[in-house]
């Protein structure tokens, strides 16, 4: 039986269907009652989440829906009620209207809920919450679920903020180890510390990489693997190595990195390399949702 299973796995991989067995395993996990978040987290860490199951899995791991199916309808009713109350309040105060972009509406709702929507607050300003929300709106159709997922992902963003010192040091250390010449070039021209790591890490590279590639990284982040952002940054630099080596100032470096925004094939290669490097550095360690969120 084991030989037959190995043969099937090899065959699936050769014909480009290596995710078939993983998808079947996930479907089994999603039928468990109650859902086992530890097992679902492990799946997110080890595999790419099938598009058809991403909504259910992310909602579960991010705490939008409860693990007990009997409670889901009630919990979602409450979430819908909160969403509608916030939206109604914003419209009554004339802070948003039909022409306000959805990402800005959700941002204003979050500010109101956090009691940070003071008089004169500019909801059009750049924010990590908005950057995260824009990506989620491209992936999911339900604005209510998107709002609650954005809130949970922003909590991870806050964790990144608290650990930026360690994450920055780790980025420089691994880059020096993996490609000393590239590291030395960036350091020599004072470009290494000029990289906006805080903004990129806190938004999980929203706006830097294309969305189809980005969601594979966010699968890992939903599983609590926040540290993967370090390896995405390193792979961006390594993938653009030939161009980066010719950059001698911050402007040219940023333009070089910005050029990959619409290069889907390049983004896919970056994500593949980042996941592989992350796994090589024991990045597969995961954080069960039942525990306090800390860096993996």
Wavefront OBJ file of the C-alpha trace (Angstrom):
o trace
v 0.000 0.000 0.000
v 2.853 2.377 0.876
v 4.534 1.672 -2.482
v 1.281 2.391 -4.299
v 0.910 5.664 -2.405
v 4.478 6.695 -3.224
v 3.891 5.828 -6.883
v 0.773 7.994 -6.978
v 2.560 10.886 -5.326
v 5.402 10.680 -7.846
v 2.954 10.473 -10.735
v 0.934 13.463 -9.497
v 4.101 15.542 -9.193
v 5.265 14.653 -12.711
v 1.965 15.660 -14.296
v 1.694 18.835 -12.219
v -0.940 17.593 -9.792
v 1.113 17.069 -6.671
v -1.491 18.920 -4.602
v -4.183 16.294 -5.199
v -3.442 14.216 -2.104
v -2.852 17.325 0.012
v -6.273 18.651 -0.999
v -7.906 15.360 -0.029
v -6.150 15.503 3.345
v -7.378 19.046 3.916
v -10.942 18.104 3.029
v -10.801 15.384 5.674
v -9.506 17.867 8.262
v -12.265 20.354 7.421
v -14.884 17.694 8.125
v -13.676 17.119 11.680
v -15.988 18.263 14.471
v -14.775 20.371 16.094
v -12.067 21.610 13.751
v -8.551 20.832 14.914
v -6.717 24.156 14.600
v -3.329 22.596 15.304
v -3.680 20.222 12.348
v -5.014 22.985 10.107
v -2.094 25.193 11.109
v 0.331 22.412 10.230
v -1.304 22.101 6.827
v -0.922 25.846 6.169
v 2.721 25.681 7.147
v 3.566 22.666 5.007
v 1.441 23.112 1.895
v -0.153 25.675 -0.386
v -3.822 26.047 0.473
v -6.162 25.097 -2.425
v -8.089 28.143 -3.622
v -11.428 26.395 -3.134
v -10.741 25.932 0.604
v -8.868 29.144 1.373
v -11.895 31.078 2.643
v -12.910 28.390 5.143
v -9.360 27.726 6.293
v -8.318 31.346 6.747
v -11.568 32.191 8.522
v -10.960 29.332 10.940
v -7.286 30.035 11.612
v -7.818 33.778 11.966
v -10.628 33.255 14.464
v -13.385 34.693 12.288
v -15.451 31.518 12.594
v -15.439 29.190 15.626
v -14.236 25.578 15.536
v -17.638 24.279 16.653
v -20.059 24.185 13.716
v -23.106 24.626 15.984
v -21.810 28.054 17.012
v -20.910 29.342 13.547
v -24.282 30.727 12.519
v -24.694 32.618 15.777
v -21.139 33.993 15.741
v -21.456 35.164 12.142
v -24.807 36.801 12.933
v -23.054 38.819 15.628
v -20.192 39.722 13.293
v -22.642 40.861 10.626
v -24.500 42.967 13.198
v -21.286 44.665 14.366
v -20.246 45.295 10.758
v -23.613 46.839 9.854
v -23.664 49.007 12.994
v -20.197 50.366 12.238
v -21.072 51.028 8.615
v -24.310 52.766 9.540
v -22.487 54.962 12.050
v -19.882 55.997 9.475
v -22.551 56.892 6.937
v -24.532 58.825 9.538
v -21.396 60.820 10.391
v -20.818 61.305 6.636
v -17.330 59.889 6.882
v -17.994 57.392 4.069
v -20.461 57.149 1.213
v -21.116 55.032 -1.881
v -18.019 56.445 -3.583
v -15.573 55.601 -0.793
v -13.249 52.707 -1.748
v -14.104 49.578 0.218
v -10.612 49.329 1.696
v -11.030 52.835 3.138
v -14.487 52.013 4.467
v -13.121 48.996 6.311
v -10.222 51.078 7.612
v -12.634 53.701 8.965
v -14.720 50.959 10.573
v -11.632 49.580 12.273
v -10.628 53.044 13.515
v -14.138 53.591 14.878
v -14.161 50.235 16.623
v -10.717 50.959 18.131
v -11.912 54.422 19.211
v -9.248 56.065 17.060
v -11.548 57.848 14.616
v -11.097 61.298 16.076
v -12.355 64.503 14.439
v -10.376 65.290 11.321
v -8.783 61.840 11.023
v -7.753 61.312 7.403
v -8.911 57.867 6.312
v -7.140 58.257 2.949
v -3.689 58.202 4.503
v -1.399 55.232 3.961
v -1.787 52.487 6.551
v -0.721 48.894 6.971
v -4.338 47.982 7.691
v -5.411 49.357 4.300
v -2.576 47.627 2.474
v -3.570 44.293 4.002
v -7.252 44.896 3.297
v -6.672 45.707 -0.393
v -5.098 42.295 -0.927
v -7.867 40.493 0.970
v -10.504 42.237 -1.135
v -8.821 40.823 -4.246
v -8.956 37.309 -2.815
v -12.364 37.149 -1.126
v -15.846 38.281 -2.152
v -17.450 38.710 1.264
v -16.637 42.174 2.653
v -17.833 41.232 6.139
v -15.514 38.235 6.405
v -12.742 40.314 4.850
v -13.100 42.940 7.574
v -12.734 40.390 10.356
v -9.828 38.643 8.644
v -8.083 41.987 8.155
v -8.377 42.686 11.870
v -6.725 39.388 12.758
v -3.956 39.777 10.189
v -3.331 43.270 11.498
v -2.741 41.734 14.931
v 0.099 39.781 13.310
v 1.307 43.048 11.812
v 1.478 44.485 15.309
v 3.572 41.484 16.386
v 5.952 42.245 13.529
v 6.209 45.836 14.746
v 7.208 44.688 18.220
v 9.893 42.376 16.813
v 11.283 44.597 14.037
v 14.688 44.896 15.696
v 15.161 41.129 15.714
v 13.685 40.689 12.245
v 15.954 43.351 10.751
v 19.043 41.812 12.342
v 17.996 38.379 11.118
v 17.550 39.738 7.589
v 21.069 41.172 7.500
v 22.592 38.063 9.066
v 21.008 35.594 6.646
v 21.683 37.792 3.619
v 25.357 38.011 4.598
v 25.449 34.239 4.955
v 23.621 33.474 1.704
v 25.221 36.113 -0.553
v 28.107 38.014 0.981
v 28.923 39.986 -2.157
v 25.365 41.286 -2.444
v 25.306 42.068 1.275
v 28.628 43.907 1.075
v 27.495 45.928 -1.969
v 24.299 47.094 -0.273
v 26.139 47.908 2.930
v 28.955 49.755 1.143
v 26.519 52.130 -0.559
v 24.456 52.594 2.612
v 21.425 50.956 1.011
v 20.933 48.039 3.376
v 19.517 49.995 6.289
v 17.604 52.215 3.859
v 15.296 49.351 2.917
v 11.793 50.079 4.297
v 11.651 46.747 6.086
v 9.128 47.904 8.665
v 6.572 48.933 6.043
v 7.111 45.872 3.874
v 7.138 43.415 6.755
v 4.141 44.923 8.512
v 2.059 44.843 5.330
v 3.414 41.359 4.456
v 4.669 42.722 1.110
v 1.248 43.926 -0.016
v 1.865 46.189 -3.008
v 5.378 44.808 -3.488
v 4.536 41.379 -4.932
v 1.581 40.451 -7.120
v -1.443 39.059 -5.311
v -1.453 35.513 -6.819
v 2.089 34.929 -5.534
v 1.533 36.817 -2.315
v -1.306 34.648 -1.050
v 1.023 31.634 -0.843
v 3.116 33.575 1.676
v -0.016 34.665 3.507
v -1.033 31.007 3.832
v 2.032 30.621 6.052
v 1.341 33.841 7.933
v -2.208 32.663 8.682
v -0.505 29.640 10.227
v 1.478 31.996 12.451
v 4.794 31.837 10.556
v 5.491 35.548 10.712
v 9.241 35.093 10.317
v 8.804 34.103 6.676
v 8.817 37.818 5.733
v 12.588 37.811 6.305
v 13.104 35.140 3.660
v 10.813 36.879 1.181
v 12.996 39.985 1.464
v 16.181 37.994 0.962
v 14.775 36.243 -2.099
v 13.672 39.554 -3.627
v 17.249 40.816 -3.393
v 18.720 37.560 -4.640
v 16.286 37.312 -7.560
v 17.156 40.868 -8.605
v 20.847 40.384 -7.877
v 22.183 41.368 -11.300
v 20.191 44.589 -11.265
v 20.816 45.332 -7.585
v 24.593 45.035 -7.998
v 24.426 47.943 -10.443
v 22.426 50.138 -8.064
v 24.546 52.714 -6.274
v 21.874 54.755 -4.498
v 18.586 54.248 -2.705
v 16.444 55.621 -5.525
v 17.760 53.155 -8.102
v 17.406 50.290 -5.612
v 13.786 51.119 -4.849
v 13.009 51.473 -8.566
v 14.584 48.074 -9.146
v 12.450 46.419 -6.479
v 9.337 48.280 -7.611
v 9.786 46.821 -11.103
v 8.723 43.349 -9.950
v 5.257 44.492 -8.899
v 3.736 43.436 -12.218
v 6.108 40.571 -13.031
v 4.065 37.513 -12.105
v 6.674 34.961 -13.115
v 9.363 36.735 -11.103
v 7.045 36.971 -8.086
v 6.322 33.236 -8.289
v 10.044 32.452 -8.355
v 10.643 34.741 -5.378
v 7.919 33.035 -3.357
v 9.178 29.559 -4.278
v 12.704 30.500 -3.220
v 11.526 32.210 -0.039
v 9.513 29.192 1.108
v 12.415 26.848 0.351
v 14.949 29.024 2.195
v 12.545 29.456 5.102
v 12.120 25.696 5.397
v 15.881 25.179 5.265
v 16.182 27.539 8.225
v 13.645 25.548 10.245
v 10.937 28.031 9.343
v 8.444 25.164 9.279
v 7.939 25.532 13.024
v 4.409 26.757 13.546
v 2.376 28.615 16.141
v -0.884 26.946 17.220
v -3.699 29.498 17.361
v -4.566 28.340 20.868
v -1.288 29.756 22.160
v -0.047 33.289 22.585
v 1.165 34.697 19.266
v 4.949 34.783 19.193
v 7.469 34.630 16.380
v 8.132 31.181 14.962
l 1 2 3 4 5 6 7 8 9 10 11 12 13 14 15 16 17 18 19 20 21 22 23 24 25 26 27 28 29 30 31 32 33 34 35 36 37 38 39 40 41 42 43 44 45 46 47 48 49 50 51 52 53 54 55 56 57 58 59 60 61 62 63 64 65 66 67 68 69 70 71 72 73 74 75 76 77 78 79 80 81 82 83 84 85 86 87 88 89 90 91 92 93 94 95 96 97 98 99 100 101 102 103 104 105 106 107 108 109 110 111 112 113 114 115 116 117 118 119 120 121 122 123 124 125 126 127 128 129 130 131 132 133 134 135 136 137 138 139 140 141 142 143 144 145 146 147 148 149 150 151 152 153 154 155 156 157 158 159 160 161 162 163 164 165 166 167 168 169 170 171 172 173 174 175 176 177 178 179 180 181 182 183 184 185 186 187 188 189 190 191 192 193 194 195 196 197 198 199 200 201 202 203 204 205 206 207 208 209 210 211 212 213 214 215 216 217 218 219 220 221 222 223 224 225 226 227 228 229 230 231 232 233 234 235 236 237 238 239 240 241 242 243 244 245 246 247 248 249 250 251 252 253 254 255 256 257 258 259 260 261 262 263 264 265 266 267 268 269 270 271 272 273 274 275 276 277 278 279 280 281 282 283 284 285 286 287 288 289 290 291 292 293 294 295 296
